[in-house]
Amino acid sequence: MTPEHESLLTALVEFVGEAGKRAPELADMADREAADAMASWPQAGEVRQAAAVAAHTHGYLDEGQPAGRAFDAQGLNRLGIAGLLRAGREFDREALVNQLAGYFAGPAERIWRHLVLDLDWELPVPVEIVGWRLWRPNGEEWDELRPVPAAADYAAGQVWDPLLRFGEHVVLSVSEEQEEPANGHRIRLLAVSFLRVMPSWVATARVASVVVGQRRRSWSHR
């Protein structure tokens, strides 16, 4: 862990602590209103500064200044952070702080491509197939793929198709070694040419391609 990352964690701990102190006033606000208020706190400014430095150190989305992702009201609302902090419920603060640090400032995690197959197969354990992982994720496993899992239940919008939470879909997953950090990418559909390198039984199924990682996350209907 770099000193810059440690400084970011410290700033995030102070931000989350401030939210705890202001819980009574936040409880009477809507999530977006609470996000606007939180983004204006001095502690949020310290997080933004520390996140930019840590992201620059990690080379994470460092295409301009500041580096990394924006710790702003929109992000606090969209990711569910404001909703979680104003809810007044118990949560794992250490997990939240670590996830926030990773999402806003890196270091970058591996990006994965998930091919969701409309096949009702019983698959008790994952199977490795020439670099691909064939598995049947349940709701909790899909939740872990969301941008900030600790706050995702309070997110302003859906990240995955809700039908995936029933755990009735088989998924092929592979690490995308050549993918680079990017902002603004939401949905990428599978190209027909890509299907030709897959087994023939995959080409007969309805398939959705989902690219995920701290740097690029998206969802698609079947």
Disulfide bonds with the S-S distance in Angstrom:
none
